[in-house]
Amino acid sequence: MIPPEHPPVPAPKVGVLIVNLGTPDEPTPDAVRRYLKEFLSDRRVVELPQFLWQPILKMFVLRSRPAKSAKLYASVWDHAADDSPLRAITRAQGAALKGAFGPGVEVGWAMRYGHPSIAGEIAHLHDLGCERILIAPLYPQYCAATTATANDAAFAALAKLRWQPAIRTLPPYYDDPAYIGVLASSVEAGLAGLAFAPDVLLASFHGMPRPTLDKGDPYHCHCRKTARLLGERLGREVRVSFQSRFGAQEWLKPYTEVVLSAMPEEGVKRVVMLAPGFSADCLETLEELQIRGRETFEHAGGTDFAYLPCLNDSAGGVALLRGLIARELAGWVELSH
């Protein structure tokens, strides 16, 4: 009996998978509901006991929030790309990195929640012959609810593979001199293009429940250090606040909306905001900061407001990612300088 033929094993390659948080497929209540169900069911994101949280999620959150959130997504939806800003930018970042590490390196991109999935993209890289894969969560500051859960999803995907590739993960880069330098250059260019000089630079980071800090999560410290190093590089103070609070639980303070409301009474009439915890603009930056942040500040008596974009797929942002990833590929890939 002739044994069955097996498909040829492709030549070994190295894979890079950049990962960001996720997004609904469309700005509709049904699509938002699917996204929120996956996102808010992650035990890294909501650390309440599941027997308490799941009834709340299903009976209240997933009934009331999708319609409201869908309108917010619609207000910032990238109609030219027919996609959410986050996914369109992450796709562009992945495209800009293709070919950056030589012909033997495949670059993919994925969303932790939604599409394309981490598991699906790992399977695709594996099918292309990638025997070594670098998982690169694009979060400058480490948090269990962001960096760790992206890695969790990658490891869960590996658990289903008979032939597992070797894995590395990109560490947080909140204090990396290259990151601080590119961030400072981006801020300086943004300020140079404004018609006013700000009284305050306010860096807004995504908030986290206060217990995450008490449990030892380094996120709060990472955010503070990023702002301090950026301020030192710019030669001026960068104030810090935390946004996107959800639920009645206390979150990291000060809250962005509270800071913006109080600034005019403190004599701060001109403010510039930035979001150095985000590698790509998304609902939380474009709607919550650029639109609602402006409304909050001006309603309180502020006169001039500007939001500076994230690094996104700018030349500096892509160069930063290329450098960070190349460093983690050392020993796997020979890169020319």
Secondary structure, 3 states (H helix, E strand, C coil): CCCCCCCCCCCCEEEEEEEEEECCCCCCHHHHHHHHHHHHCCCCCCCCCHHHHHHHHHHHHHHHHHHHHHHHHHHHCECCCCECHHHHHHHHHHHHHCCCCCCCEEEEEEEEECCCEHHHHHHHHHHCCEEEEEEEECCCCCCHHHHHHHHHHHHHHHCCCCCCCEEEECCCCCCCHHHHHHHHHHHHHHHHCCCCCCCEEEEEEECCEHHHHHCCCCHHHHHHHHHHHHHHHHCCCEEEEEECCCCCCCECCCEHHHHHHHCHHHCCCEEEEECCCCCCCCHHHHHHHHHHHHHHHHHCCCCEEEECCCCCCCHHHHHHHHHHHHHHCECCECCCC
